[in-house]
Amino acid sequence: MDPEPKMDRKQNAPSVGKEVSRREFLKIAGVAGAVVGLGAGMGGLVTACGGEETTTTSATVPSASTTEASTATTGGATTTVSASAETGPEIKLGVVTPTTGGLATFGVADSYCVDRAKEAVGDGLICGDGKKHPINFLVRDSQSDTNRAAQVAGDLIMNDKVNLMMAASTADTTNPVADQCESAEMPCITTDCPWQNYVYGRTNTYDAVFKWTYNVFWGTEDVIATYSDMWNQVDTNKKVGEMLVNDANGNPWVKPWADAMPKLGYEATVTSQPLPGTEDFTSQISSFKKAGCEIAFGMLFPPDFVNFWKESAQQGWQPKIVTYAVANMFPQAVEAQGDMGNRLCCEQMWSRTHPFTSPLLGESCAQFADEFEKRKNIQWTPPLFHFVMFEWAIDVLKRATDLTDKNAILEAIKATKMDTIGGPIDFTAPIDGWDTPKIGPSRPVQNHYKTPLVGGQWIKTAGGKYPYELVTVSNAAAPMVPLGGKVEPLVY
């Protein structure tokens, strides 16, 4: 990559002199407009930060207590359906996703995933009982709130009588939904939550075993391997400024990172953990400056990171590499930074260059991302990985021998062994052990299978279709994914 010209971060800081609220961030990032313009799928949005939900598609309902979505899905039929098959009862799949609120950037991909899954099953799916069942996706908005996620999950179980529950987008969504399902004995599959957050975050222990709830995603060990590999590509003093959000996403990372830092040869300055929605990071930045930290590491949600990075510029802290989880995965969040978004690094749960093919659509990762951009008129985003959950759900239905028996659905989940657009899933594999988890795809605990994780860096494009391109710069935890370049240090 050619060196970028130096930039003045102070001049390019967004909204200098004014903190950015979550509502303002969504406006800056264009997320509100993007979600409103999604068309079929999640559809219209009254507000980007909670408020009233609206119904614009057959897959979406206004709230947990109002009318459910229309029945059978639409779209082109697949080879899995047959006009001669006996018709079975409608199968309801509950989908909990953050369409509004601080995590709305995660939910943007889900509308596309729902649309593509509906097209794949067409007017029905021949399931493991040999019958052709209409498939209905009942989508609910968690509003990026754990209590709301639990509420809508409970309503889907008790009132809508779903056959299988699905949820994605950080522990704030997956864990309350999974807890409701575990309590109600409802089969549940989730993704986009590291296994430590999924298990420890729900039980305060790493060796807990669940009966009804299963998850696929990477683990803390994978992000440690990925981030440290990115740090090693830049000449620094090995001093890390660490700040993890104080919630179900950040807290499970505290001890693993504390154990890892000295083993990796890095010295960490660990600050107090900010709550979600924090707008003033003066004390943390002062600590990083005083310690001379040249590496920025942590976990914040996108609107909170906008404020943190702007204040870092204002206060003169200039790290050489920035690796913040969650916040910097989204093109909208990076674009909201202006020129300050250039060369920010992040974890990548998925990319358009991942070497996998969807068993449901027959599309490569690049084709799947291209179709997203064509239909939604916005840049592809790593949470397109959530389609793994839909492929998994449909595979389970194809193998479940009795769709009216939740135990039969559970047995099909437990027997999952398949390829997906995000990599392999194999719940028949031996358990490796939570205390010494392997790097890369593996099964650390009974209820979780790990998928590949890589590291990416946002590089400003010269006249490209979009302002920034996310380039894969570390495959230390997933060597099957090709590299697109090396980490470039920040310039000021």
C-alpha positions in Angstrom: 0.0 0.0 0.0 1.3 3.5 -0.8 1.9 5.7 2.2 -1.0 8.0 3.0 -0.3 11.7 3.2 -0.2 13.1 6.7 -3.5 14.3 8.1 -4.5 16.7 10.8 -6.7 14.7 13.1 -7.8 17.8 15.0 -9.1 19.4 11.8 -10.8 16.3 10.6 -12.4 15.2 14.0 -16.2 14.9 13.6 -18.2 17.4 15.5 -15.2 18.9 17.3 -16.2 20.5 20.5 -19.4 18.5 20.8 -19.9 15.0 22.2 -21.7 12.5 19.9 -24.8 10.9 21.4 -25.9 7.5 20.1 -28.7 9.1 18.2 -26.4 11.6 16.6 -23.9 8.9 15.8 -26.4 7.0 13.8 -27.3 10.1 11.9 -23.6 10.9 11.2 -22.9 7.3 10.1 -26.0 7.2 7.9 -27.2 4.1 9.7 -30.7 5.5 10.2 -31.1 6.3 6.6 -29.6 3.0 5.5 -32.0 1.0 7.6 -35.0 3.1 6.5 -34.0 2.4 2.9 -33.5 -1.3 3.2 -36.8 -2.1 1.5 -37.9 -5.6 2.0 -36.6 -7.2 5.2 -36.4 -5.2 8.4 -37.9 -2.3 6.6 -38.8 1.2 7.8 -37.5 2.7 11.0 -39.2 5.5 13.0 -36.2 6.2 15.1 -32.6 4.9 15.1 -32.4 4.8 18.9 -35.4 2.9 20.1 -39.0 4.2 20.0 -41.8 2.8 18.1 -41.2 -0.1 15.8 -43.0 -0.4 12.4 -44.0 -3.3 10.1 -43.1 -3.1 6.5 -42.6 -6.7 5.4 -44.0 -10.1 5.9 -41.1 -11.1 8.0 -41.3 -8.3 10.5 -43.9 -7.6 13.2 -44.3 -4.3 15.1 -43.6 -5.6 18.6 -43.7 -8.7 20.7 -47.3 -8.3 21.6 -48.8 -7.3 18.3 -49.8 -9.3 15.2 -47.4 -11.8 13.9 -45.9 -11.7 10.4 -47.8 -13.1 7.5 -47.5 -16.8 7.1 -45.6 -18.5 4.3 -42.3 -17.1 2.9 -42.0 -15.9 -0.7 -39.3 -16.2 -3.3 -37.9 -18.7 -5.7 -38.3 -22.3 -4.8 -35.2 -24.5 -4.3 -34.5 -28.1 -5.2 -35.4 -29.1 -1.6 -39.1 -28.6 -2.2 -41.5 -30.8 -4.2 -45.0 -30.3 -5.3 -45.7 -34.0 -4.6 -44.6 -33.9 -1.0 -47.3 -34.0 1.7 -47.9 -30.6 3.2 -46.9 -30.2 6.9 -47.8 -27.5 9.4 -46.1 -24.1 9.2 -42.7 -23.9 11.0 -42.1 -20.6 12.8 -38.5 -19.4 13.3 -38.1 -16.6 15.8 -35.3 -14.1 15.0 -34.2 -11.5 17.6 -32.0 -8.7 16.2 -31.1 -5.1 17.2 -32.9 -3.2 14.5 -32.7 0.1 16.5 -30.5 1.5 19.3 -26.8 1.5 19.8 -26.3 -1.9 18.1 -28.4 -1.1 15.1 -25.3 -1.4 12.8 -25.3 -5.1 13.6 -29.0 -5.5 12.6 -28.6 -3.9 9.2 -27.1 -7.2 7.8 -29.9 -9.3 9.2 -32.7 -7.9 6.9 -30.6 -9.1 4.0 -30.0 -12.5 5.6 -33.8 -12.9 6.2 -34.6 -12.0 2.6 -32.0 -14.5 1.2 -33.2 -17.2 3.5 -36.8 -16.6 2.5 -35.8 -16.9 -1.2 -34.0 -20.1 -0.5 -36.9 -21.9 1.2 -39.4 -20.5 -1.3 -43.0 -21.7 -0.6 -41.9 -24.5 1.6 -39.1 -26.8 2.7 -39.0 -30.6 2.8 -37.9 -31.3 6.3 -36.6 -34.4 8.0 -40.2 -35.8 8.4 -40.5 -35.9 4.6 -43.2 -33.3 4.5 -43.1 -29.9 2.9 -43.5 -27.2 5.5 -44.1 -23.5 5.0 -41.4 -21.5 6.8 -42.2 -18.3 8.6 -39.5 -16.0 10.0 -40.9 -13.9 12.9 -38.4 -11.0 13.4 -38.3 -9.0 16.6 -36.3 -5.9 17.4 -34.3 -6.1 20.7 -33.9 -2.3 20.6 -30.3 -3.0 21.6 -31.5 -3.6 25.2 -31.0 -6.8 27.1 -34.3 -6.6 28.9 -36.2 -6.0 25.7 -34.3 -9.0 24.0 -35.5 -11.2 26.8 -39.1 -9.9 26.6 -39.5 -10.4 22.9 -37.9 -13.9 23.1 -40.4 -14.8 25.8 -43.3 -13.6 23.7 -42.0 -15.5 20.7 -42.0 -18.7 22.8 -45.2 -18.2 24.8 -47.4 -16.3 22.4 -46.1 -17.0 18.9 -45.2 -20.6 19.7 -42.1 -20.7 17.6 -40.4 -24.0 16.8 -36.9 -22.7 16.9 -35.3 -19.5 18.2 -32.4 -17.6 16.6 -30.5 -14.5 17.8 -27.3 -12.6 16.9 -25.3 -9.4 17.6 -23.2 -9.5 20.8 -23.9 -10.9 24.3 -26.5 -8.1 24.8 -28.7 -10.0 22.4 -27.7 -13.6 22.4 -27.5 -14.2 26.2 -30.9 -12.9 27.3 -32.5 -14.8 24.4 -30.6 -18.0 25.2 -31.4 -17.7 28.9 -35.1 -17.4 28.1 -34.9 -20.4 25.8 -33.0 -22.5 28.4 -35.6 -21.7 31.0 -38.6 -22.4 28.7 -36.9 -25.5 27.1 -36.9 -24.0 23.6 -34.3 -25.0 21.0 -32.1 -22.0 20.3 -29.2 -21.3 18.0 -27.2 -18.0 18.2 -24.1 -16.4 16.8 -21.9 -13.3 17.0 -20.9 -13.8 20.6 -17.5 -15.2 21.7 -17.8 -18.4 23.6 -16.4 -17.0 26.8 -19.0 -14.3 26.7 -21.7 -16.8 25.9 -20.9 -19.3 28.7 -19.2 -17.2 31.4 -21.4 -14.3 30.7 -24.5 -16.4 31.6 -23.2 -18.5 34.5 -19.9 -16.9 35.8 -18.2 -20.2 35.1 -16.5 -21.5 31.9 -17.5 -25.2 32.2 -21.3 -24.8 32.3 -23.3 -27.1 30.0 -26.6 -26.0 28.5 -29.3 -28.3 27.2 -31.3 -26.2 24.8 -29.0 -23.4 23.6 -26.1 -23.6 21.1 -23.7 -20.9 19.7 -21.2 -20.5 16.9 -18.5 -17.8 16.8 -14.8 -17.3 17.7 -13.2 -17.1 21.2 -11.1 -14.6 23.1 -8.0 -16.7 22.4 -8.6 -16.0 18.7 -8.8 -12.3 19.1 -5.7 -12.3 21.3 -3.8 -14.2 18.6 -5.1 -11.8 15.9 -4.6 -8.5 17.7 -1.1 -9.4 18.9 -0.2 -10.4 15.4 -1.3 -7.0 14.1 0.6 -5.2 16.9 3.8 -7.2 16.0 3.6 -5.8 12.5 4.2 -2.2 13.7 7.3 -0.9 15.4 6.2 0.2 18.9 7.4 0.5 22.5 5.0 -2.4 23.3 3.0 -0.3 25.7 -0.8 -0.9 25.4 -3.6 1.4 26.5 -6.4 -0.9 27.4 -10.1 0.0 27.9 -12.9 -2.5 27.8 -16.6 -1.6 28.1 -18.2 -2.5 31.4 -20.9 -4.9 30.3 -21.5 -8.5 29.3 -19.2 -8.0 26.2 -16.2 -6.4 27.8 -16.1 -8.0 31.3 -15.3 -11.6 30.2 -12.2 -10.2 28.4 -10.6 -8.7 31.5 -8.9 -11.8 32.9 -7.8 -13.5 29.6 -6.2 -10.3 28.4 -4.5 -9.7 31.8 -3.0 -13.2 31.6 -2.0 -12.8 28.0 -0.3 -9.4 27.9 3.0 -10.3 29.8 3.2 -13.6 27.9 3.0 -11.7 24.6 5.7 -9.2 25.8 3.4 -6.2 26.1 2.9 -3.9 29.1 -0.7 -2.8 29.5 -2.1 0.3 31.2 -5.6 -0.7 32.2 -8.1 2.0 33.0 -11.5 2.0 34.6 -14.1 0.3 32.4 -16.6 2.8 30.9 -20.3 2.0 30.8 -22.0 1.9 27.4 -23.1 5.5 26.5 -20.1 7.2 28.1 -19.2 10.4 26.4 -16.2 11.7 28.4 -12.9 9.6 28.2 -10.6 12.3 29.6 -9.3 10.2 32.5 -8.6 7.2 30.4 -6.8 9.2 27.7 -4.7 11.0 30.3 -3.6 7.6 31.7 -2.6 6.4 28.3 -0.6 9.6 27.5 1.2 9.5 30.9 2.2 5.9 30.3 3.4 6.6 26.8 1.2 4.0 25.2 1.7 3.5 21.5 -1.0 0.9 21.1 -4.7 1.5 21.6 -6.8 -1.6 22.5 -10.2 -2.1 23.8 -13.9 -2.7 23.2 -16.5 0.0 22.7 -19.7 0.4 20.8 -19.5 2.5 17.6 -21.0 5.8 18.9 -18.8 5.7 22.1 -15.7 5.1 20.1 -16.4 8.1 17.9 -16.2 10.3 21.1 -13.2 8.5 22.4 -11.2 8.8 19.2 -12.1 12.4 18.7 -11.1 13.3 22.3 -7.8 11.4 21.8 -7.1 13.8 18.9 -8.1 16.8 21.0 -5.9 15.8 23.9 -2.9 14.9 21.7 -2.7 11.2 22.2 -1.3 9.6 19.0 -1.0 5.8 19.2 0.7 4.1 16.2 -2.0 1.4 16.0 -5.6 1.2 17.1 -7.4 -2.1 17.6 -10.9 -1.7 19.0 -13.4 -4.5 19.0 -17.0 -4.1 17.9 -16.6 -0.3 17.2 -14.6 -0.5 14.0 -16.2 -3.4 12.2 -18.7 -1.2 10.4 -18.0 1.0 7.3 -20.6 3.5 8.5 -18.8 3.9 11.9 -15.4 4.4 10.1 -16.8 6.9 7.7 -18.3 8.8 10.6 -14.7 9.5 11.7 -13.8 11.3 8.5 -10.1 11.1 7.7 -9.5 9.9 11.3 -11.0 6.5 10.2 -8.0 5.8 8.0 -5.9 2.8 9.2 -8.1 1.9 12.2 -7.9 -1.9 12.8 -10.6 -4.3 14.0 -11.5 -8.0 14.3 -13.3 -9.5 11.3 -15.8 -12.3 11.9 -16.2 -12.6 8.1 -15.1 -11.0 4.9 -15.8 -11.1 1.2 -12.5 -12.9 0.7 -13.3 -15.8 3.0 -12.9 -19.0 1.0 -16.3 -20.5 1.7 -19.5 -21.1 -0.2 -23.1 -21.0 1.0 -24.6 -24.4 0.9 -28.0 -22.8 0.8 -27.4 -20.3 -2.1 -24.4 -21.7 -3.9 -22.7 -18.3 -3.6 -19.2 -17.5 -2.6 -18.5 -14.9 0.1 -17.7 -12.3 -2.6 -20.9 -13.0 -4.5 -22.9 -12.8 -1.3 -21.3 -9.5 -0.4 -21.8 -8.1 -3.9 -25.5 -9.0 -3.9 -25.9 -7.2 -0.6 -24.4 -4.1 -2.0 -26.5 -4.3 -5.1 -29.8 -4.8 -3.2 -29.2 -2.4 -0.3 -27.0 0.2 -2.0 -24.6 0.2 1.0 -21.1 -1.3 1.6 -20.8 -4.9 2.7 -20.3 -5.4 6.4 -18.7 -8.3 8.5 -22.0 -9.2 10.2 -23.2 -10.6 7.0 -21.7 -13.6 8.7 -25.1 -13.9 10.5 -26.3 -15.8 7.4 -24.5 -18.8 9.0 -27.3 -18.9 11.5 -30.0 -19.2 8.8 -28.1 -21.9 7.0 -27.8 -23.7 10.2 -31.4 -23.4 11.1 -32.5 -24.7 7.7 -30.1 -27.6 7.9 -31.5 -28.5 11.3 -35.1 -28.5 9.9 -34.0 -30.7 7.0 -32.7 -33.3 9.5 -35.3 -33.1 12.3 -37.6 -36.1 12.1 -40.5 -34.5 13.9 -41.0 -30.8 13.6 -43.7 -30.8 16.2 -41.3 -32.2 18.8 -38.8 -29.8 20.2 -36.6 -32.7 21.4 -36.3 -33.9 17.8 -35.2 -30.4 16.8 -32.7 -30.3 19.7 -31.2 -33.6 18.6 -30.8 -32.3 15.1 -29.0 -29.2 16.5 -26.7 -31.4 18.5 -25.8 -33.6 15.4 -24.9 -30.6 13.2 -22.0 -31.1 11.0 -22.0 -28.9 7.9 -20.2 -26.3 5.8 -21.5 -22.7 5.9 -20.7 -19.4 4.3 -18.7 -18.6 7.5 -16.8 -21.9 7.7 -17.4 -25.4 9.0 -19.7 -26.2 12.0 -19.2 -29.5 13.7 -21.0 -30.3 17.0 -20.0 -34.0 16.6 -16.3 -33.0 17.1 -14.6 -33.8 20.4 -14.6 -31.1 23.0 -11.1 -29.6 23.3 -11.5 -28.1 26.7 -12.3 -24.6 27.9 -9.1 -24.2 29.9 -6.8 -24.8 26.9 -8.8 -23.8 23.9 -7.3 -24.2 20.5 -6.8 -21.3 18.1 -9.1 -21.5 15.1 -12.1 -23.6 14.3 -12.7 -26.1 17.1 -15.1 -27.0 19.9 -14.0 -25.6 23.3 -17.2 -26.5 25.2 -20.2 -28.6 24.6 -22.6 -25.8 23.4 -20.2 -23.9 21.2 -18.3 -24.4 17.9 -15.7 -21.8 16.8 -15.6 -20.2 13.4 -12.6 -18.4 11.8 -11.5 -14.9 12.9 -9.1 -12.6 11.0 -7.9 -9.0 11.6 -8.7 -6.1 9.2 -7.5 -2.6 8.6 -9.6 0.2 7.0 -7.6 1.8 4.2 -8.8 5.0 2.5 -9.5 4.4 -1.2 -8.6 6.8 -4.0 -11.7 7.3 -6.0 -13.2 4.0 -5.0 -16.9 3.1 -4.8 -16.7 3.6 -1.0 -14.5 5.8 1.1 -12.7 2.9 2.9 -11.8 -0.6 2.1 -11.5 -3.3 4.8 -8.3 -5.2 4.1 -7.4 -8.5 5.8 -4.0 -8.0 7.5 -3.9 -10.9 10.0 -4.8 -14.5 9.6 -2.9 -15.8 12.6 -6.1 -17.5 13.9 -7.4 -18.5 10.5 -4.7 -19.3 7.9 -7.3 -20.5 5.4 -8.3 -16.9 4.8 -6.0 -15.1 2.4 -4.2 -11.9 3.4 -4.8 -8.6 1.5 -1.9 -6.6 2.9 0.1 -5.7 6.0 -0.7 -3.4 8.9 0.1 0.2 8.2 0.9 2.5 11.2 -1.2 5.6 11.7 0.0 8.9 10.4 -0.7 12.3 11.9 
